[in-house]
Amino acid sequence: MTAFYVALWGLAAALGATAIGGLVWAIRRGEFDNLREGAASIFDDEEPIGQATDRFPGE
C-alpha cells in the first residue's frame, strides 16, 4: 500500500510540475501580454463587440 501512495504522490508532483512548466512557457512566449485583443478576436464582423447575438436553444 505504501508503494501505491508513493506512486500517487509522484504522479501528482509530475503533473503539477508539468502545469507550472506550461504556465512558465506561455508567459515567456507572451501569451498573456494582450488579453483584451484575444478576447475581442472571437467576434467577427457581423457580431458587434459587447453585444451578444447568440442564444441558448429554447430562449
C-alpha positions as CSV (number, residue, x, y, z in Angstrom):
1,M,0.0,0.0,0.0
2,T,2.9,2.4,0.7
3,A,4.2,1.9,-2.8
4,F,0.8,3.0,-4.2
5,Y,0.9,6.2,-2.2
6,V,4.5,6.9,-3.3
7,A,3.5,6.4,-6.9
8,L,0.4,8.6,-6.4
9,W,2.4,11.4,-4.9
10,G,5.0,11.1,-7.7
11,L,2.3,11.3,-10.3
12,A,0.8,14.3,-8.6
13,A,4.2,16.0,-8.4
14,A,4.9,15.3,-12.1
15,L,1.5,16.7,-13.2
16,G,1.9,19.7,-11.0
17,A,5.4,20.4,-12.4
18,T,4.1,20.0,-16.0
19,A,1.3,22.5,-15.3
20,I,3.8,25.0,-13.8
21,G,6.2,24.4,-16.7
22,G,3.3,25.1,-19.2
23,L,2.4,28.3,-17.5
24,V,6.0,29.5,-17.5
25,W,6.3,28.6,-21.2
26,A,3.2,30.6,-22.0
27,I,4.3,33.6,-20.0
28,R,7.8,33.6,-21.7
29,R,6.1,33.3,-25.1
30,G,4.0,36.3,-24.4
31,E,0.6,34.6,-24.5
32,F,-0.6,36.8,-21.6
33,D,0.6,40.2,-22.9
34,N,-2.6,41.4,-24.6
35,L,-5.6,39.6,-23.2
36,R,-8.1,42.2,-24.5
37,E,-7.2,41.6,-28.1
38,G,-7.6,37.9,-27.7
39,A,-11.0,38.4,-26.1
40,A,-12.2,40.5,-28.9
41,S,-10.8,38.1,-31.6
42,I,-13.7,35.7,-31.1
43,F,-16.1,38.3,-32.6
44,D,-16.5,38.5,-36.4
45,D,-17.6,41.5,-38.5
46,E,-21.3,40.5,-38.2
47,E,-21.3,40.4,-34.4
48,P,-20.6,43.7,-32.6
49,I,-18.2,43.6,-29.7
50,G,-20.0,43.6,-26.3
51,Q,-23.4,42.7,-27.8
52,A,-24.5,39.1,-27.6
53,T,-26.3,37.8,-30.7
54,D,-26.4,34.1,-29.9
55,R,-29.0,32.5,-27.6
56,F,-29.4,29.1,-25.9
57,P,-31.9,26.8,-27.6
58,G,-35.4,27.4,-26.4
59,E,-34.9,31.1,-25.4
